Amino acid sequence: MTDELGTRVVTGHYRPGTLMPSVRKLADEFGISKSTAQVALSRLEASRFVIAERGRGFVVQDVRRRGGFDVYGTVFRLSMSDPPQAVAIFADIVNIGRDLVIDLLGSYFLLSPRPGPAHLVAIVDAMEAAARQPDTDLTEFLVREFDLLREIALAIGQSASVALLNSLAGVILDVPEAVEAYYTADPSAHVLIWRALVNALNRSEPPHEAEYALLGDMLALYHQRVIEKFAGLTAPAGHHLHASAESA
């Protein structure tokens, strides 16, 4: 019931600033006790989807404007019932992640001296072992990719970036379609790319500006395919959301 009410908030069935139905009305609609309905509303309040106002009831909040990443993750998960909205949110997540990756790599290259690459190589080795499995666990594989980025962020002392990575990972890993979409290419291709990047991080000279630009362009092209795959995974049968993905 809590998810159903949350979905109604996310999809605009309950508009920001309006009152949620009363406990009695919800109990009647869902065929539950008033105490159970009260618990559901309290959970929505804990998630900051609504706020209790004395003498009025529970007021719907604008979760897109007021919510943090914890709320954003819930919004994304619940938006799966509204594919265009889900695609738009996923595109934002992918684009934020790409910008963060490029920033982290650039900052790591500027370290002097840089830490040895052994800890990064070990993660890539674990990714390669996972990719060789007959049926690669994509969730586990994506966790390792985030582990690699987290180590890079820690090496350059960007604790805020670590927190953002953790939040992004939580949002993506909570939606199976999002995890699957990240692998429009076989996981082994991800291994090759990360191994090349880790080797580049160990070079004495930082990459040229053209190399940075090329990396950004390649990631943008790949992530466009990721967004399009997610659109296909979430589209109702017989429908296509390419237009939504391309405009994201």
TAVENPE-V41402 format. One record per helix or strand of 2 or more residues. SS is the DSSP state (@ for helix, = for strand). FROM is the first residue (numbers start at 0). TO is the last residue. If there is no record, write none. Layout:
ss->{SS SS}
from->{FROM FROM}
to->{TO TO}
//
This chain:
ss->{@ @ @ = = @ @ @ @ @ @ @ @ @ @}
from->{1 22 33 49 56 62 68 82 117 137 158 175 186 208 241}
to->{9 29 45 52 59 65 80 108 130 154 172 180 200 233 246}
//
